[in-house]
Amino acid sequence: MQLVLSKSIISVVDKFRLSCGKYFIMSAVSFTVGPKTCSTAGVDISKMCAAHQAIDKHVKDGMILGIGSGSTIVYGVQRLAQRTKDENLSVVCVPTSYQARQLIIDYKLTLGNLDAHPKIDCTIDGADEIEIGTLTCIKGGGGCLTQEKIVASCSEKLIIVADEAKAVNRLGQKWKKGIPIEVIPMSCKPIQQKIEGKYGGEAILRMSADKAGPLVTDNGNFILDWVFPEKKYCWSSIHNYLKLIPGVVETGLFIDMTDECLVGNPQGNVQLLKKTEQTLEL
């Protein structure tokens, strides 16, 4: 199959076999970029295998598909473009961000929106951290949490794809950048004070990496990253409290939304995670 990466044609030979009903193992990966032959340089095997498996398992002809944001989803869109070409699939893609919209256009897939398609069959998206058992996720590291959650809420299924480092026993175990909270700009300071006064920790205004000043979301808002103290939380209660603060648009807590997670590792194994625990209520 052919993948496009950084505008170079990359030939990828990946043979998957089903093992134990839960793992898909990539036995060989090689590709060429221009005249050179490389091993796996430039390809994140963990992310690629998880994204490919999600597209192969869940995408069918005639679907309305939500396309998430982030680096893992790039591999999924590449795989979808190849399947569309090989199998003549008809799939309408609804983006969760400007980045996702551009991916859909660049790979010549059919672009849709929620006005025309308010009911989505399946959304495939990434996550910054996944709590094993409850499948509660932190999302929004890329700043697209509100649109991602809107599209996910319109979907029959939400499938999360990620590398194995994102799967943890409790939120915050590895992701140390906090929970993203999208806020109306004028409300930023009061919201900071309310969060820190209620729960402790620090609510940090996210700054842009490429220009002076705060990062501005696709919706024209700011993001506070709440770096929370390490202790046991009822995430649903925290989410509900935050959403009631005037000026809070959305939080990056995705609770009871995920149907399954596909988690890849550098060896090409893809593990299926299902919900086995209820969200903690205190």
Secondary structure, DSSP 8 states (H G I E B T S, - for coil): -EEEETTEEEE----EEEETTTEEEE----EEETTEEESSTT--HHHHHHHHHHHHHH--TT-EEEE--SHHHHHHHHHHHHHHHHH----EEEESSHHHHHHHHHTT-EE--TTT--SBSEEEE--SEEETTT--EE--TTS-HHHHHHHHHTBS-EEEEEEGGGEESSTTSS--S-EEEEE-GGGHHHHHHHHHHHH-SEEEE-B-SSSSSB---TTS-EEEEEE--SS---HHHHHHHHHTSTTEEEESEE-S--SEEEEE-TTS-EEEE---S-----
